[in-house]
Amino acid sequence: MAISASAAERAYQAIRHGILNGVYPTGTMLGEEVLAAEIGVSRTPVRTALARLQDEGWIVIYPKRGALVQGLSERAVTDLADARLILESTAASRASAEVREVLAERLCRLIAAQREAFQADDVRRFIELTIEFHRIFVEAAGNDVLLELNDRLADRQRFLLFSYGDRLLARCTDIIVEHETLAERLRTGDGAGFADALRRHLVDTYGTQLGEPPAIRGRR
């Protein structure tokens, strides 16, 4: 039983990683036999893993055909961007001057690493650095619950960025400039300016529309 559970977990992690990192893009039909051969397990743990991934909304299983990788709906993308806007802008507005200064230095180092990744055409690293970059704004509040909520969104963020492909590459230069603006707004404690810059950044990256976060509205 332990071996079976371990094999099912290994299959789950491998398939999930493939979905989130663009190995299995939206619209890919996954077959049990092929997955089992790739992962090195039998079809039973693969079947268990696929059922779990369907429960999480990443795939839809079609009996005798396979499992279809699902994309995020337009509503889901908007909801993700809205949640990130609220989390990051609220957390950043609560940081002390000392915390802002320390985090600004970390953000600058990450921006330099993003630029290197872009110049090396390393999209995977650029995406991971981007996720780490935005996490720092939530760290600024020193609130473990906010950080936990942010980390729950990281998989959707990663999946979405990988799904953009060439569109993301075309925006890398602009993204880096926007990240520089966000880092500077955090450093200076410009909460309203940070929220506005973040909203524009999310709108341009995700291609969605967002309002001003309630916690920031009216502050100048």
C-alpha positions, 0 to 999 in steps of 0.5 A: 500500500505504501508503495502504491501511495508513493507511486501515486504521489510521484505521478501526481507531482510529475504530471502537475509539474508538467502542467504548471511549467508548460510541458503539457500546454492547455489543450493537450490530451494526456494518456495513461499509458504514455504518462506511465511510461514517462514517469516509470510507474504503472497505470494505476497510480497515474489514474489516481493522480489524474483523478486528483488533478481533475478535482483541482481543476487542472484537467478534465478526464474523458473515459477511454480517451484521456485527460484534457489539460484545462486553461484558465477562463477569462473570469479566472484570470481576472479573479487572479489578477484582482486577488494579487492586486489586493494582496500585494498593494495592501501588504506593501502599504503596511511595510515600515521604512526599514523593511522597505529599504531592505526589501528594495535591495532584494528587489533590485537584485532580482531585477538584475537577475531577470534581465540576465534571464531575458538576455539568455532567453531563459523563459523558465528562470524569468518566470520563477524570478517574477513569481519570487519578485512579486512575493516580496511585496506580500512579505513586506506586511510580515503577515504569515496568513497573507503570505500563505494566501499568496503562495496558494496563487503561485501555481495559477500565476506560473501556469498563466505565465507559461501559457503566454509563451511568445506574448510574455517574451515580447513583454519582458523588456516592459515587465522589467521596467514596470518592476523597477517602478514597483520597487522604487514606489515600495522603497519610497513608501508611495502606497497609492502610486504603488497600487496604481503601478501594480494595477497597470502592470497586471492589466498589461500582463494579463490582458484584463481590466481591474478597478482600484483596490478598496484598501487604497482608494482615495489615498494620495 
